[in-house]
Amino acid sequence: MPNPEARLLELLANDASPAELSAVGADPTARDHALRIRSAAERRKRREAELTALVETARELTSTTDTDSVLTAIVRRARALIGSDLAYLSFVDSEQGHTSMRAADGVVSATLMNVRWEPGEGMGGLVAESRKPYWTADYINDPRFRHARSIDGAVDDEGIVAICATPLTVGEDLVGVLFAADRSPRPYSHDEVALLGSFAALAAVSLVQAQQRTDTARALSALSEAHQTVRRQADGVERAAAAHDRFVAVILGGGGVDDITGALVSLLGGWAVLVDDEGRARSTSGPAPQQDSAEMTAALTLAHDISRLTQVGEGTWAVPVTGGQQFLGHLVIGSHAELDSSDQRTIERAAVVTALVLLFERSQAETRQQLRTDLVSDLVRQRGDEESRAEAVRQHGFDPSAPYCVLVARSDATTPRRSLVLSVAAALGDASLVGEANGDIVSLVHSDDPAAAARELAGRLSRRARVTVGGSGPVTGVSQVANAHDEATRTVAALLALGHEGSGGAADDLGFAGLIVGSAPDVRAYVQAVLGPVLAYDAQRGTDLMETLDSYFAAGSSPRHTATALHVHVNTVAQRLDRVSTLIGPDWQQPQRALEVQLALRLRHLTAASGR
């Protein structure tokens, strides 16, 4: 029979179970020693497994870079180490004064993740306050903890019964609390509590390191962003300096608005358009849309009420150009989806420079216009000798030897006279001579048709005000300006008296009224204008339609009485009157035309009687 003590050693060598060792009929003392050896070996194996797990956990935690990943790894490893149903981790918010959940593994209820507790509340509050681990096999019924309704409700929703909690500390600082929990009663052993504590210490260090790495990454990112911001600002300063130098060069070099829009396109790209206060394009640079295009029309409509740089379309911006309280127009810039602060300042600076250039141009124009106004006044009043006046006209770029018309423009009292003078000058251009005399705007315009010239000027000015224009001429030299001015003045007065405000015309346009306002009434021309086709028909065919017309009006426009007076049949009268309608128009019997026809018939008789 084998030696019992040798059998115990054999069983120990083969890692036999405690039951097998107890069954050996050896000396009780030897058997107890064998069981203690077996238990010690078991503890060493378990400890080695736990240390291996801790090493693997440390390797995983140190290889994880961001905080959220470290939190997830901690609760997952804690649950595996302890063999619990779930594990979760809370963070202490020292600023807010409470503790809240940050990560969990095995949790099925959202309530637990939303729970918060104040210092001293529940197991987590007690662990955080005491910096010691606590565990219980039945949390809800354990009187050691200060129960809170929110915490107990979350524990009940999750079905938790047993809980083991240990603090996560680094030095004197509390990072949070790590929990392992089970949904059935579980008396945690001291070894399990110690293992969870060791893991918590390792996890706390890894968590702080991850947070530091995150903070460092954020700091580096912020530093990089700050560097980029500084670089962008430096680039913006360089661009702003370049824009400043460019605009200063435009002003000092006597440049105009074309130089400004060109500089904008050169600095920013895209296109630029300067629109004046009447909505007309003064200068265009780059591939800008047509002014009457839908894109430009919409942009100008939106720009109407803006007071600063504003986006007025897709990639289109506008800024008002103002000098003091005076609105001068808009700068419209296109093909820019976004504008940084430097680009915006460049555009705003361009608007200021544009205002300076426009105000300088207006100042020059007003000075030049005052000289022209003085000259026009001299011409109307015939001040100085004729040769001196003619020479002064030529010095202003107007040729008095070529036929020209004299126009007189008159507006209502609400339109500033200075503004109207500048508007007329702008509408007619430098080839004309515009001034002021007797409260009216007087213009000398090269044309042989005063009526057409007057209508055209009234039409151009109609967008800003109702301006009535009378014309006379054509004349040559400077000696006839006074008489032509008088006729144009009477014409504009007649147009206003007849209700034609806002229109333009000459004495010839007024019919018989033109005989009154004209300086040299041409009666024969008026008769010819009204009755010419009838006179020509009679001369060519030997008929006497003129006699029929005289008799018709003398008989009170009665064909029957006309036939009696002429001793012809009434049908003959009707045929003759139809012929007259064909020659001078079917409306000759309407009141206004009939009056003119009767006046022409009367004047024909008078001129025939006088022999003129």
C-alpha positions, 0 to 999 in steps of 0.5 A: 500500500502506497505511503499516504504522505507520498500520495498527498505529494503526488496529488499536490503535484497533479493539482488535485482538488481539495476533496481529493486531498481530504480523501487520502487516509494520511496523518491529519496534520499532513493532510492539513498542511497539504490543503493549506499548500493547495489553497496557497497555490490557488491564491497565487494562481489567481493573483497571477491571473489578476496581475496579468489582467492588470498588465493587459489593461494597462497596455490597452489604456496606455495605447488609447489616446482620447478620454472617451475611449479610455472611459469605455475601456475602463468600464469594460475591463472592470466588468471582466476582471470582477465578473460582474453583470455591469460596470459604470464610472462617474466623474466628479465635477468640482465646479458644479459640486456634484457627480454624474455618470460618464461611461458604462458597460452592461447597462440597459436602462437610460435612467442610470446614465442620467443620475447625479448625486450630491456629496454624501448621497448613496454609495457613490457619494459616500465613496467620494466623500470618504475616499474609501471603497464600499461594497454591499450585497443588497444596496437598497436595504443597506442602512449605511448609505444615505439613500436618495430617491433619484439614485434608488429609482435608477438602481431599481430600474436597472435591477441592481442588487449588489454593488462594489464601488472604489474611488479613482484618485491620483495623489490627493485628487479625486477623479471619480468613482468606479462601480461593479454591480450585479443583479443578484445578491453577491458578497464581494470578497476582500480580494475582489474589492482589492482587485477593483481598487488596484484597477481603479488606481491604474485607471485613474492615472490612465484617465488623467493622462488621456485627459492631459493628452486631450488637453494638450491636443486641444491646446496645440489645435488652439495654438495652430488656429491662433497661428492661422488667425495671426497669419490671416490677420497679417495677410489682411494687413498686407492686403489692406496696406496694398489697397491703401497705397493703391488708392492713395496713388489714384488720388495723388495721380489725379485718377478717376473712378475708372482707376478705382474700380480697376484697382478693386478688381486687381486687388480682389478679383471678380468685377466692380461697377460704380452706379451713380445717384441716378442709377446709371453705370459710371464705371465698370471693370471686370466681367460684370453683368449688363446693367439691365440684366436681372442679376444687376437689377435685383442687386440695385433694388436691394442696394437702394436702402442699405447704409453699409456694405451688404450682400445683395445677391449670390456672390454680389455685394454693394456699398453706398458711396456718400459724401457727408449727407450727400448720396453719390451712388453705389459700388457693386462688387461681384463674384465673391461668395465670402469677404473677410474683414480685410476685403470688406475694409478694402471695399469700404475704403474704395467707397470713401475714395470714390466719394472723394473723387466724385465730390472733386469732380462735382466741385470742378463741374460746378466751377466750370458750370458757373463760368458757363452760366455767366456766359449764357447770361451775357449772351441772353442780355447781349452784354459786351461786343459781339466778337467778344461773346463769340470768342468766349463761346468758342473757348468753351468748346461751342461753335456758334457758326454751326446751326444751333437751337436755344432751349429753355427748361423750367421745373416746379419750385420743388426742384433745386435750380442748381441741381437742375442746371447740373442735370441739364448739363449732364444730359446734354454733354460737353458739346452743349452750352448750359447756363441760367437766365431769368430763373430758367435753365437756358441751353445752346444745342447744336441741332436744326430741329428745336422741337425734337431737341426740346422733346429729347431733353424733357424725356431725359430729365423726366426720371428725376423731375417734371421739366418742361422745355421750349425750343427755338431756332435754328440760329447761327452766330451770337447776335440771335441768342436773345431773340431765340431765348425770348421765343423759347421762353414764350413757348415754354410758358405756352406749353405750361398754360396749355397743360403740357407740363413735363413735355417739350416742343417748339412754336411750330408744335403749338399750331395756331398758338405758335403764331402768338408765341413765335418771334416772327409768325409765318402765316403762310407757313401755317396756312400751308401746314393746315391746308396745303394738300387741299390747295395743291389738289385744287391747283393740279385738277382745277377743282374748287375744294377751298370754296366748298370748305369756305361755304361749308363753315359759312353755312354752319357745317350744313351740307344741305345749306352748303349745296344751296349756296354753291347751287350744286346737289347735296351729294356733290357737296358730300363727295367734295367733303369726302375728298377733303377728309382724304387729303387732310385727315378724317378728324378735320371736322372735330372741334380742335381741328375744325378751329385750326382749319377755319383759322387757316381759311381766314388767314388765307383770305387776309393774306390774299387781301393784303397781297402778302 
